[in-house]
Amino acid sequence: MADHGHPIGDHGWVMKHDHQLYNELLRVPFMLRHPQGLGAGKTFDALLQFHDVLPTYLAALGRPQDGEGLHGRSFLPVLEGKSAEHRPYVLTAFHGSPHFCVRDKRHSFILRPKDWGDDELYDLTEDPQEKRNLIKEQPEVARELGKLIPAWFGIKDQKAKILQMQLRYEIADTPIK
């Protein structure tokens, strides 16, 4: 329905900014109409990202091979009822921004640059408006989510060590794509 939400003062800012990585900007209604009615009238709870849309369309057209090499992957199995999940987490950031957000179904972790201030961790189940920062109460949750950032980009070896120092988090064993 849009490429992003629209902050209207929810966290003290109006309009989008590269550091505004909260629900009001990130959660976007997504509606799909399949010609044969696949998934019609259903609501899905799977985590998706925009770059999953094109590979899904290609798979629905019977051309999944045309989606190879793209960043996204088809969520057609979710629409077909073969899977309830698509991704265990999603990562988002503005191009070139030092702010990152990793979300799973329960938590949202916002990694801030060192000179910005504290990182942020929210329990989306208990606090969907992201008002209570749990970073000091649950640092282990933030640490686990933070490990996923370099893994998402497939960064390994020396580059990973440099990024790890910048981000303050270790590297996950395997990237999840």
N, C-alpha and C positions, 0 to 999 in steps of 0.2 A: 504494500500500500504506500510505501515511501522508502527512501534510502536511509532515513534515520528519524528519530523522534525529535521533539522540540522542547528544550528546557524553557520554562517560563518562571524562573526564579526558585525552583524547587531546592536547589543547593546554592542559592545566592547568585546565580548567573542566569542571564537571559540570552537566548540564542546558543548555538553550539560553539564550543571551544575545545581545543585538543586535550584538555585535562578533564572535561566533563564526561566521565565514563560511568554514568549512572543509568538506572532503569529508564528514566524519562527520555534519554537519548538513544539507548541501545535496544530496548525492546520495541520491535516494530511489528504491527499486525501483518500477517502474511496470509493471503487467500489464494487459492489455486482452483481453477476449474478445468477438470479433465473432460475431454469430449465424450467419453463413455461413462462419466459419472464416478470414476474411481475416487474413493474417499469422500464422496458427496455427503454433506451434512455432518461430517465428523470434525472433531477438534483433536489435535494431536499435541502431545507434550514433549516431543522430541526436540533436542537442541539442533538448530540449523544455522547456517551462515549464508549470506547472499551468494557467495561463489559456489554453493551447492545447487543453485537453481538451473543453470545451463546444463550441467551433466544430467540432471533429473529429466529435463526436457528431451535431451538427446536419447536417454535410455527409454523414455516413453515412446519415442518415435522409432524404436528398434535400432538405434545407432549408438549404442554405448561406447563403441570403439572411438567415435569422434570426440568423446569427452576425455580420452586418455591424455595425460599431460597437463590437464587443467588443475587448478588448485582445489576445486571443490570435488565432491563426489555425489552420486545420485542418492536421493532419499526415496526413490521409488519403492523399496521394500517397506518403508513406513506406510506409504499410501496404500500399498497392497495388503497391509495387515500382517506381513511376514515378520516384521520387527517393530517393537515399540520404541526403540532407541535408534539414534543416528550417530551422534557424537557424545563422548563422555564429558567433553568440555568445549568451550569456544573461547577464542582469543580475539580481542579487538584493540585497535589503536588507530590514531590518525597517521597518515603517511608522514614519516619524519619526526613524529612526536616522541619524546622520551617517556611518555605515560603509557602504560599497558594495563589492560584489564583481562583477567582470566575468570571465566564463570563455569561452574557446573550447575546442576539443578538446585543445589542448596546454597552455595556461597558465591560471592563476588569479591574478587581480590583485585585491588588497584595498586599497581606498583608505581611509585612516584620516583622521580629523579632524586638523587641524594640531597640536592640543595633545595628541594621543594618542601620537604617536611615528612610527616609520617605517612607510611603506606596505609591503605585502608582495607578492611575486611568486613563484609556484611553477611549476615545470615538472611538470605532472601525469603526463607520460609517464615521466619519470625519477624522480619523487618523489611518488607518489600519496598519501603520508601527510602531505605538505606540512610537512616538517621543515626544509628548507633554503631560506631566503629569498634570492632572487636579485636583489632590488631594486637593489642597488649594482652588481651585475655586468651586468645587462641593463636599464638604465633606459629604453632605447628601446622595448623590448617593453611595459613598464609605461606609457610615454607614449602609445603607440598604443592600448592597451586603455582607458586613462583618458579618451581623447578620445571614446569611445563613450558615456560616462555621460550627458552632457547631450543627446547626439543621441538616445538611447533615449527620453528624455522629450519630445522634440520642442522643446527649449528653444532659442530663437534670439534674436538681437538683444541688447537691453540686459540682459534677464534672463540670457541666456547669458553675457554678459561678467561679470556679478556672480557667477554660479555658477562660471565659469571661474577667477575669482580665488580663490574659496573652495576649489575642487578642485585648483587648480594645473595644470590640463590644458586644452589647446585644445579647440575644438569640432570634431567630425567634420563633413565637408561635408554628408552626408545621413543622416538617421536610418534605421536598419535595423529594420524591424518584421516 
